[in-house]
C-alpha cells in the first residue's frame, strides 16, 4: 500500500475550515444533550411556572453502550509471558501516578466515540516518566488529512485548541503531526494570538522516529466511504429525545393545571355567596349554579404517545429497555429469552468491538515498542478476550456445564468456560489432594482414625 507524505499545506487547512467547523458544531450539540443541557421545550414567561422536563435518554444510550463494551474489562494477552508482565505493569502504572487507570481510559475513549462518532488518543513521553502515557483526546480538537483518493491513507493530523498563556492572555495553539518519511513523523507546535492570523513556532520541530504516528483513532460505528465514524447520538436520535422532552413537558403542564378539580360559578358574584362556619354555601339567585372544571388535557393519549416515542428511541439506538434495568417480569429468564431481548445491543457491541478492539490492541503493541520490550509492533500479537455481553444465570450455566461434563467434556474445558485458569486450578486441586492424603497418613501412623467424626481412639 502506497503512503502519502507531508507536509500539510496551510491552504488545505483553510479550505477545510468550514467543513471542520460544522463537524465540531455537531459534536458540541451532541455533548450538550449528553450532559443534560437540553433546550426548553415550552416557552416560559417571566413569573410563570416552568413545566419543562428534560429526560436524558442521550446519556442513557451512551452509558448502556459503553457498559456493554468496556463495563467488564476484557483481558489482553500476547504470545510471550514476559511481554504480558510488561504490559500488565504498564496498565497498572497510571493509577499509581494519579492518572486515570487503563480501564477508565478505555471507557473514556468509548464515551468520546459514542457521543461524537470518533475516538482519539495520543502518546505522551516524558524523560521523568518511566512509562509512556496514552492520553485520551477531545475529538473536537482533532482533524485528520488524507490522500485525495483514499481516506485510510492519513498523512497528517492537526490538534487545535483555544487556551490562555502563562501571562493570562487568550491564545490559540495547534500541533501538526505529519508523515515526512516512510519511517518517521514530524511534530510541530505553533501558536497565534487573537490579534494575529499568523501561526508562529513555539519550539523546534520534533521527529517521531516510528513508521506509525503518536496518534491513535477509530470510528465508533463504521461509516463506509468516510473517515469520521457514526455516533450513538446522530440527529435522528436527538430528535427523538427532543420529542420525548416536549411530550413529557406537556404532560407536566396538564397535571399542574388540571390535576385538582376547580369550581366555576355562573350567574352570581362572589359577594352573593352566603357561607357560615360549618354550613354549606348558598346563593340567593335560583338560576345560579356551580360546576366543577375537569381535566381538559387528554393525558391518556399523551402517555400513549410518550410510550411509543420511548420504544422508538430504544429501537433506533439498539438499546433495549432490559439493558437499562427495566424488566416486565421479576422471575428468572431463560438464556434464549435474554438473547432475544439483548439482540440489538449485542449486534451493536459486536460492531464496536471491530473498531475499538484493534485500537486498544495496537496501543499495547506500541507501548511495548516505546518501553523497549520489542523492536517493532509486528513482533507482537496482542489478543483480546471479550466478556459475555448478555448477563447469565450462574446456576443455569453450571447446570449446562455439568451436562457437558457428563457428555465427555474435560474439567479443563469446563473451568476455562467458567473463567478460571484451568491449569492453575487443576494444579491447586492436586496439591490439596496430596496434602489431605499426607495428613491422613500421619493420623494413621499415630494410631488415630483418619475420620475426624469417629469416636474410636
TAHU-V647398 format. One record per backbone hydrogen bond with DSSP energy under -0.5 kcal/mol. CO is the residue of the C=O (numbers start at 1). NH is the residue of the N-H. E is the energy in kcal/mol with one decimal. If there is no record, write none. Layout:
<<CO NH E> <CO NH E>>
This chain:
<<7 9 -0.6> <9 12 -0.6> <9 13 -1.5> <10 14 -2.2> <11 15 -2.0> <12 16 -1.7> <14 17 -1.1> <16 20 -2.9> <17 21 -2.5> <18 22 -2.0> <19 23 -1.8> <20 24 -2.4> <21 25 -2.0> <22 26 -1.9> <23 27 -2.1> <24 28 -2.4> <25 29 -2.1> <26 30 -2.4> <27 31 -2.5> <28 32 -1.9> <29 33 -1.8> <30 34 -2.2> <31 35 -2.5> <32 36 -0.6> <32 37 -2.4> <33 36 -0.7> <36 38 -1.8> <43 45 -0.5> <45 48 -2.3> <49 51 -0.8> <53 55 -0.6> <54 56 -0.6> <55 57 -1.8> <56 60 -1.4> <57 61 -2.6> <58 62 -2.0> <59 63 -2.7> <60 64 -2.0> <61 65 -2.0> <62 66 -2.5> <63 67 -2.6> <64 68 -1.9> <65 69 -1.6> <66 70 -3.2> <66 71 -0.6> <67 71 -1.3> <67 72 -0.5> <71 73 -0.6> <75 385 -3.0> <77 383 -3.2> <80 84 -2.0> <81 85 -1.9> <82 86 -1.8> <83 87 -2.6> <84 88 -2.3> <85 89 -2.1> <86 90 -2.1> <87 91 -2.9> <88 92 -1.7> <89 93 -0.6> <90 93 -0.9> <90 94 -0.6> <91 102 -0.9> <92 96 -0.8> <93 97 -1.2> <94 97 -0.9> <94 99 -2.5> <95 98 -1.6> <101 105 -2.3> <102 106 -2.3> <103 107 -1.6> <104 108 -2.5> <105 109 -2.5> <106 110 -2.0> <107 111 -2.4> <108 112 -2.5> <109 113 -2.5> <110 114 -2.6> <111 115 -2.3> <112 116 -2.4> <113 117 -2.5> <114 232 -3.2> <114 233 -0.8> <117 220 -2.4> <117 229 -0.5> <119 218 -1.9> <120 137 -2.0> <121 216 -2.8> <122 135 -3.0> <124 133 -2.8> <126 129 -1.6> <128 130 -0.5> <133 124 -2.6> <133 135 -0.7> <135 122 -2.4> <137 120 -0.5> <137 139 -0.6> <138 141 -1.9> <139 142 -1.2> <141 160 -2.1> <143 158 -2.8> <145 155 -2.1> <145 156 -1.4> <147 150 -1.3> <150 147 -0.7> <150 153 -1.3> <152 154 -1.3> <153 147 -2.0> <155 179 -2.8> <156 145 -2.4> <157 177 -2.7> <158 143 -1.7> <158 160 -0.5> <159 175 -2.6> <161 173 -2.8> <163 171 -2.7> <165 168 -2.2> <169 165 -2.5> <170 194 -0.8> <171 163 -2.7> <172 192 -2.3> <173 161 -2.6> <174 190 -2.8> <175 159 -2.6> <175 177 -0.5> <176 178 -0.5> <176 188 -2.8> <177 157 -2.6> <178 180 -0.7> <178 186 -2.9> <179 6 -3.8> <181 184 -0.7> <184 180 -1.0> <184 181 -1.6> <185 208 -3.7> <186 178 -2.3> <186 188 -0.5> <187 206 -2.4> <188 176 -2.6> <188 190 -0.5> <189 202 -2.8> <189 203 -0.8> <190 174 -2.1> <191 200 -2.6> <192 172 -2.9> <193 196 -1.1> <200 191 -2.4> <206 187 -3.3> <207 209 -0.7> <208 185 -2.3> <208 210 -1.7> <214 123 -2.7> <216 121 -2.5> <218 119 -2.5> <221 230 -2.5> <223 226 -1.5> <230 221 -1.1> <234 237 -0.7> <234 238 -2.0> <235 239 -2.3> <236 240 -1.7> <237 241 -2.1> <238 242 -2.4> <239 243 -2.4> <240 244 -2.4> <241 245 -2.1> <242 246 -2.1> <243 247 -2.5> <244 248 -2.7> <245 249 -2.5> <246 250 -2.4> <247 251 -2.2> <248 252 -2.2> <249 253 -1.9> <250 254 -2.3> <251 255 -2.6> <252 256 -2.2> <253 257 -2.3> <254 258 -2.7> <255 259 -1.8> <262 293 -4.0> <264 291 -2.9> <266 289 -2.0> <269 272 -1.3> <270 273 -0.9> <272 284 -0.6> <273 275 -0.6> <274 282 -2.3> <276 279 -2.4> <282 274 -3.1> <285 288 -1.1> <289 266 -2.8> <291 264 -3.3> <291 293 -0.5> <292 294 -0.6> <293 262 -1.3> <294 296 -0.5> <297 299 -1.5> <298 302 -1.8> <299 303 -2.5> <300 304 -2.0> <301 305 -2.3> <302 306 -2.6> <303 307 -2.5> <304 308 -2.0> <305 309 -2.6> <306 310 -2.5> <307 311 -2.2> <308 312 -2.1> <309 313 -2.3> <310 314 -2.3> <311 315 -2.4> <312 316 -3.0> <313 317 -2.0> <314 319 -2.1> <315 318 -0.9> <320 323 -1.5> <321 324 -1.4> <321 326 -2.2> <322 325 -1.2> <325 327 -0.5> <334 338 -2.2> <335 339 -2.3> <336 340 -1.8> <337 341 -2.4> <338 342 -2.9> <339 343 -0.6> <340 343 -0.6> <342 346 -2.7> <343 347 -2.4> <344 348 -2.2> <345 349 -2.6> <346 350 -2.6> <347 351 -1.7> <348 352 -1.9> <349 353 -2.2> <350 354 -0.9> <351 354 -0.6> <351 355 -0.5> <352 355 -1.0> <352 356 -3.1> <352 357 -0.6> <353 357 -0.9> <355 359 -0.9> <356 360 -2.4> <357 361 -2.1> <358 362 -2.6> <359 363 -2.5> <360 364 -1.4> <361 365 -1.9> <362 366 -2.8> <363 367 -2.0> <364 368 -1.7> <365 369 -1.4> <366 370 -2.7> <367 371 -2.0> <368 373 -2.3> <368 374 -1.1> <369 372 -1.4> <376 379 -1.8> <377 380 -1.4> <380 382 -0.5> <381 383 -0.5> <383 77 -2.1> <384 386 -0.7> <385 75 -1.9> <392 394 -0.7> <393 397 -2.7> <394 398 -2.3> <395 399 -2.1> <396 400 -2.2> <397 401 -2.1> <398 402 -2.1> <399 403 -1.7> <400 404 -1.9> <401 405 -2.3> <402 406 -2.0> <403 407 -1.4> <404 409 -2.5> <405 408 -1.2> <410 414 -2.1> <411 415 -2.9> <412 416 -2.1> <413 417 -2.1> <414 418 -1.3> <415 420 -2.5> <416 419 -1.3> <420 422 -1.1> <421 425 -2.8> <422 426 -2.6> <423 427 -1.9> <424 428 -2.5> <425 429 -2.5> <426 430 -2.1> <427 431 -2.2> <428 432 -2.5> <429 433 -2.3> <430 434 -2.3> <431 435 -2.6> <432 436 -2.3> <433 437 -2.2> <434 438 -2.3> <435 439 -2.0> <436 440 -2.2> <437 441 -2.2> <438 442 -2.1> <439 443 -2.1> <440 444 -2.3> <441 445 -2.3> <442 446 -1.7> <443 448 -2.5> <444 447 -1.3> <450 452 -0.7> <451 454 -1.7>>
